[in-house]
Every structure is written in structure tokens, then in C-alpha cells.
Amino acid sequence: MSSEAKDLAIASIVIYLLIAPASLYAMFMHVKQDRANLGGWIYFQLFIGLQVVGNGIVANNETNIVGIILTTIGLSPLVMGTNGIIHEITRHTELAKNPIFSWISGMLFHVGAIVGAVLLAYGSTKLYDTNESASDISQGEKLAKVGVILFVILIIWLGVACVMMIRVFHELNSLRKLYMALICTIPFFGLRIVFSLLSVFDTSTTEFSPIGGKISVRVVMEVVPMMLILILLVFGGIVTRHADQTPVRRGDMHLEPYNNKYAAPPSRGQSPMPAARLSPEQYV
């Protein structure tokens, strides 16, 4: 086993273990705000677990298929967690009422991520196993290609969703910083999926192969992008840990804060009087 591959696996384990407490803290604070937020943040914990276990196996044996598969399919919980963040941000906006948006970002997205992970895992098992026959390797290559294409579609959807969310930016309230962190992850998702495409479709070279591939290429196009995606979203989650997720509507934008959050300013010539407090339910 090359010392570079072992060092990369060990370094990955250390970094993910350092990120884990912050990720758990962000999850706890957001779930405390709304239990429905667990559906997004829990996938980041699964992603970290897969990376730690997978890299632990790879550190002992670079050619171990199980370790390679665990680190490869880690892309699935990462995109599912990111989609969960989109759901959290848009839950109380007009965009959530869009049936196409809700349908794609809901069950369809999860089914696509699971199917893609299964195809990629099963295909990689046959593709990188030198003991398989030529026909099995060919079959594995086809399945892996279909799995990667599914992830390409899912990541394109993440980008489209971010663009659609611009229309409801005024409704995001104090989750805007989390939205900005989400936007910053899209280029890194793109870089990561390009690596997967090249590793499966470019069979003329082993440079992009997860087994015996060029370490510098893996670092730049696979390892670092996934780490940065996680760090950005965890950081955004910590910054917005006390976010008020009360919905804000465009029709209510004329109400300006005066003596309290829901008070209207006094008219010209009128002495300021404290406005009656309205509950969030009455405000919406």
C-alpha cells in the first residue's frame, strides 16, 4: 500500500472526527427549533460515519473494495443532507406550496439518491474487483455509470433549487446565512461529480480511479470538495442556530418594527403608542 494513500486516509479520519462535534451541535440546535429539521442534519452524521469507517478500512488496505465503496457512496448522504437543508430553509415559504418543487425535493430526490448509491456500490464492487470475469466487470461499469448519472441529475437539481430560492429570499428571515452557505457548496458539488464521471467513463487512464489513482487528483477533486461542503453547511448551521423560523410574507412587509416586533409605526403628528402584541399565528 502506498504511504500517500494511507496518509490521506488517516488525515481524512482526523478531519472528519474534528468536524463531527460541530456537526452534532448544529443538528441539535436546529432540531431544537423544529424536529422536522432532523431529516436533513442526520444525513451529515451518516456521511461522517461512512467516511471515518471507509477511510479506516482503506488505511489498512488500499485495495479493500468495502472501504472504497463506503467512501464512494458517501456522496449519497451528503446530497440528501443538502436537500434536507433546502427543505428546512423553504419550509415556511411560498416555494413550499409549489407542487413540482415539493415533489422533486421530496420523495423523488430520496429515491434517486438511494437508487444511485445502490447502483454505484454494486457496480463498483464488480468494476474494481480483479477477480471478476470480463462480463461481470462490463456489467459493473454500466451500473456504475447509471449511478453516477443519477447523482449528476440530483446535483443539477440542487443548483436549480438554489436559483428558485432567490424568488423567496425575502421570506427566508434569519436563515439567509444558511442559504448563502448552501449556494457556496454548489461549485464543490460540481467538482466532486466531475471526478466521479471521469473515474467511471474515462477508462483510458487510471488517474481518476479510486484504487491506485493519482493522489493529488483525488485530493483536489474528491476529498477536499466533500470536506468543504460539509464545513460550509455546518458553519452555516451554527451561525443560524438561533434562527427565528417564523414565516414572513410579502404582504406583511409594510409592518416595521417600532416598540415590538409586530408593531406598526405611528402616523405623522400622532404620539407614539405601544402597539398591541400579536402572536406569530395572528401575524402570519
C-alpha positions as CSV (number, residue, x, y, z in Angstrom):
1,M,0.0,0.0,0.0
2,S,1.4,3.4,-0.9
3,S,2.2,5.7,2.0
4,E,0.4,8.6,0.3
5,A,-2.9,6.8,0.2
6,K,-2.5,5.7,3.8
7,D,-1.6,9.2,4.9
8,L,-4.6,10.6,3.0
9,A,-7.0,8.1,4.7
10,I,-5.6,8.9,8.1
11,A,-5.8,12.6,7.6
12,S,-9.4,12.3,6.4
13,I,-10.3,10.4,9.5
14,V,-8.8,13.0,11.8
15,I,-10.5,15.9,9.9
16,Y,-13.9,14.3,10.0
17,L,-13.6,13.4,13.7
18,L,-12.8,17.1,14.3
19,I,-15.9,18.2,12.3
20,A,-18.2,15.7,14.0
21,P,-18.8,17.6,17.3
22,A,-19.7,20.8,15.4
23,S,-22.0,18.9,13.1
24,L,-23.8,17.3,16.0
25,Y,-24.1,20.7,17.7
26,A,-25.6,22.3,14.6
27,M,-28.0,19.3,14.3
28,F,-29.1,19.6,17.9
29,M,-29.7,23.3,17.8
30,H,-31.7,23.1,14.5
31,V,-33.8,20.1,15.7
32,K,-34.4,22.0,18.9
33,Q,-36.0,24.7,16.7
34,D,-38.1,22.3,14.7
35,R,-38.0,18.5,14.9
36,A,-38.6,18.3,11.1
37,N,-35.1,19.6,10.6
38,L,-33.7,16.2,11.7
39,G,-34.5,14.9,8.2
40,G,-31.6,16.9,6.8
41,W,-28.9,17.1,9.5
42,I,-29.0,13.4,10.4
43,Y,-27.6,12.6,6.9
44,F,-24.5,14.6,7.6
45,Q,-23.8,12.4,10.7
46,L,-24.2,9.3,8.5
47,F,-21.9,10.9,5.9
48,I,-19.2,11.4,8.6
49,G,-19.6,7.9,9.8
50,L,-19.2,6.4,6.4
51,Q,-16.1,8.5,5.7
52,V,-14.5,7.5,9.0
53,V,-15.2,3.8,8.7
54,G,-14.4,3.7,5.0
55,N,-11.1,5.6,5.4
56,G,-10.2,3.4,8.3
57,I,-10.6,0.3,6.2
58,V,-8.6,1.9,3.3
59,A,-5.8,2.9,5.8
60,N,-5.3,-0.8,6.5
61,N,-5.7,-1.9,2.9
62,E,-5.8,0.5,0.0
63,T,-7.3,-2.1,-2.4
64,N,-10.1,-3.2,0.0
65,I,-13.3,-2.9,-2.0
66,V,-15.5,-2.4,1.1
67,G,-13.5,0.7,2.1
68,I,-13.6,2.2,-1.4
69,I,-17.3,1.7,-1.7
70,L,-18.1,3.2,1.7
71,T,-16.1,6.4,0.9
72,T,-17.6,6.5,-2.7
73,I,-21.3,6.2,-1.7
74,G,-20.7,8.8,1.0
75,L,-21.8,11.2,-1.7
76,S,-25.4,9.9,-1.3
77,P,-26.0,11.1,2.4
78,L,-24.2,14.3,1.6
79,V,-26.6,15.3,-1.2
80,M,-29.6,14.0,0.8
81,G,-28.5,16.2,3.8
82,T,-28.1,19.2,1.5
83,N,-31.5,18.6,0.1
84,G,-32.8,18.5,3.6
85,I,-31.2,21.9,4.3
86,I,-33.1,23.2,1.2
87,H,-36.3,21.8,2.7
88,E,-35.6,23.4,6.1
89,I,-35.0,26.8,4.5
90,T,-38.0,26.8,2.2
91,R,-40.5,25.0,4.6
92,H,-42.3,28.3,5.5
93,T,-42.1,30.0,2.2
94,E,-44.3,30.2,-0.8
95,L,-41.9,27.9,-2.7
96,A,-43.0,25.0,-0.5
97,K,-46.5,25.3,-2.0
98,N,-45.1,24.7,-5.4
99,P,-46.2,21.0,-6.2
100,I,-43.3,20.4,-8.6
101,F,-40.7,21.7,-6.2
102,S,-42.2,19.7,-3.3
103,W,-42.4,16.6,-5.4
104,I,-38.9,16.7,-6.7
105,S,-37.2,17.7,-3.4
106,G,-39.3,15.2,-1.5
107,M,-39.7,11.5,-2.2
108,L,-38.3,11.6,-5.8
109,F,-35.0,13.1,-4.7
110,H,-34.6,10.5,-1.9
111,V,-35.5,7.6,-4.2
112,G,-32.9,8.9,-6.8
113,A,-30.2,9.2,-4.1
114,I,-30.8,5.7,-2.7
115,V,-31.0,4.0,-6.1
116,G,-27.9,5.9,-7.3
117,A,-26.0,4.8,-4.2
118,V,-27.0,1.1,-4.7
119,L,-26.1,1.1,-8.4
120,L,-22.8,2.8,-7.7
121,A,-21.9,0.5,-4.8
122,Y,-22.9,-2.7,-6.7
123,G,-21.3,-1.6,-9.9
124,S,-18.0,-0.5,-8.2
125,T,-17.8,-3.9,-6.5
126,K,-17.7,-5.6,-9.8
127,L,-15.7,-2.9,-11.6
128,Y,-12.8,-2.8,-9.2
129,D,-12.6,-6.4,-8.3
130,T,-9.8,-8.0,-10.3
131,N,-11.2,-11.5,-9.6
132,E,-14.4,-10.8,-11.6
133,S,-14.8,-12.0,-15.1
134,A,-14.7,-9.6,-18.1
135,S,-18.5,-9.8,-18.5
136,D,-19.1,-9.0,-14.8
137,I,-16.7,-6.1,-15.0
138,S,-18.5,-4.8,-18.0
139,Q,-21.8,-5.1,-16.2
140,G,-20.4,-3.3,-13.2
141,E,-19.2,-0.5,-15.3
142,K,-22.6,0.0,-16.8
143,L,-24.3,0.0,-13.4
144,A,-21.8,2.5,-12.0
145,K,-22.3,4.8,-15.0
146,V,-26.1,4.8,-14.4
147,G,-25.5,5.5,-10.7
148,V,-23.2,8.4,-11.4
149,I,-25.6,9.9,-14.0
150,L,-28.3,9.8,-11.3
151,F,-26.1,11.8,-9.0
152,V,-25.4,14.3,-11.8
153,I,-29.1,14.9,-12.1
154,L,-29.5,15.3,-8.3
155,I,-26.7,17.8,-8.1
156,I,-28.2,19.7,-11.0
157,W,-31.4,19.9,-9.1
158,L,-29.6,21.3,-6.0
159,G,-28.3,24.1,-8.2
160,V,-31.8,24.7,-9.8
161,A,-33.4,24.8,-6.3
162,C,-30.9,27.4,-5.1
163,V,-31.8,29.6,-8.1
164,M,-35.5,29.1,-7.4
165,M,-35.0,30.1,-3.8
166,I,-33.9,33.6,-4.9
167,R,-37.5,34.4,-5.5
168,V,-38.4,33.9,-1.9
169,F,-35.2,35.4,-0.4
170,H,-37.3,38.0,1.4
171,E,-39.1,35.2,3.2
172,L,-36.0,33.4,4.5
173,N,-35.9,35.6,7.6
174,S,-32.8,34.7,9.7
175,L,-32.0,31.6,7.6
176,R,-30.4,33.7,4.9
177,K,-26.9,33.0,6.1
178,L,-27.6,29.3,5.8
179,Y,-28.9,29.9,2.3
180,M,-25.6,31.7,1.4
181,A,-23.6,28.8,2.7
182,L,-25.8,26.4,0.6
183,I,-25.0,28.4,-2.5
184,C,-21.3,28.2,-1.9
185,T,-21.4,24.4,-1.8
186,I,-22.7,24.1,-5.4
187,P,-19.3,24.6,-7.2
188,F,-17.7,21.9,-4.9
189,F,-20.6,19.5,-5.7
190,G,-19.8,20.1,-9.4
191,L,-16.1,19.4,-8.9
192,R,-16.9,16.2,-7.0
193,I,-19.3,14.8,-9.5
194,V,-16.9,15.6,-12.4
195,F,-14.4,13.3,-10.6
196,S,-17.0,10.5,-10.4
197,L,-17.8,11.0,-14.1
198,L,-14.1,10.8,-15.1
199,S,-13.5,7.8,-12.8
200,V,-16.3,5.8,-14.4
201,F,-16.3,7.0,-18.0
202,D,-12.6,7.6,-18.7
203,T,-11.3,4.1,-18.8
204,S,-8.2,5.1,-20.8
205,T,-6.3,6.1,-17.7
206,T,-6.2,5.1,-14.0
207,E,-5.5,8.7,-12.9
208,F,-9.1,9.1,-11.6
209,S,-9.5,5.6,-10.3
210,P,-10.3,5.4,-6.5
211,I,-7.9,2.4,-6.4
212,G,-4.3,3.2,-7.4
213,G,-5.3,6.6,-8.9
214,K,-3.3,9.8,-8.6
215,I,-3.4,11.0,-5.0
216,S,-3.2,14.7,-5.9
217,V,-6.2,14.4,-8.2
218,R,-8.2,12.6,-5.5
219,V,-7.4,15.3,-3.0
220,V,-8.4,18.2,-5.3
221,M,-11.4,16.7,-6.9
222,E,-12.8,14.2,-4.4
223,V,-11.6,14.6,-0.8
224,V,-11.4,18.3,-0.3
225,P,-14.6,19.3,-2.1
226,M,-16.7,16.9,0.1
227,M,-15.0,18.3,3.3
228,L,-15.6,21.9,2.2
229,I,-19.3,21.1,1.5
230,L,-19.7,19.7,5.0
231,I,-17.8,22.5,6.7
232,L,-19.7,25.2,4.9
233,L,-23.1,23.8,5.8
234,V,-22.1,23.0,9.4
235,F,-20.7,26.6,9.8
236,G,-24.0,28.0,8.3
237,G,-25.9,25.8,10.7
238,I,-24.0,27.0,13.7
239,V,-24.4,30.7,12.7
240,T,-28.1,30.2,12.3
241,R,-28.6,28.0,15.4
242,H,-30.9,30.6,17.0
243,A,-32.7,31.4,13.8
244,D,-36.3,32.5,14.1
245,Q,-38.0,30.2,11.6
246,T,-41.3,32.2,11.8
247,P,-42.6,32.6,8.3
248,V,-42.6,36.1,6.8
249,R,-45.0,37.1,4.0
250,R,-44.5,39.8,1.3
251,G,-48.0,41.2,2.2
252,D,-46.8,41.9,5.7
253,M,-43.6,43.8,4.7
254,H,-45.3,47.2,5.5
255,L,-45.1,46.4,9.2
256,E,-41.9,47.9,10.5
257,P,-40.6,47.1,14.0
258,Y,-41.3,50.0,16.4
259,N,-41.8,49.2,20.1
260,N,-42.0,45.5,19.4
261,K,-41.6,43.0,16.6
262,Y,-45.1,43.3,15.3
263,A,-45.8,47.0,15.9
264,A,-46.6,49.5,13.2
265,P,-45.0,52.9,13.4
266,P,-47.2,55.9,14.5
267,S,-48.7,58.3,11.9
268,R,-47.2,61.8,11.5
269,G,-48.4,64.0,14.3
270,Q,-49.6,61.1,16.4
271,S,-47.9,60.4,19.7
272,P,-46.2,57.0,19.8
273,M,-48.3,54.4,21.5
274,P,-47.1,50.9,22.1
275,A,-48.9,48.6,19.7
276,A,-50.7,45.5,20.9
277,R,-48.6,42.4,20.7
278,L,-49.7,39.9,18.1
279,S,-48.9,36.2,18.3
280,P,-46.9,34.8,15.4
281,E,-50.0,32.9,14.3
282,Q,-52.0,36.1,14.1
283,Y,-49.2,37.9,12.3
284,V,-49.0,35.2,9.6
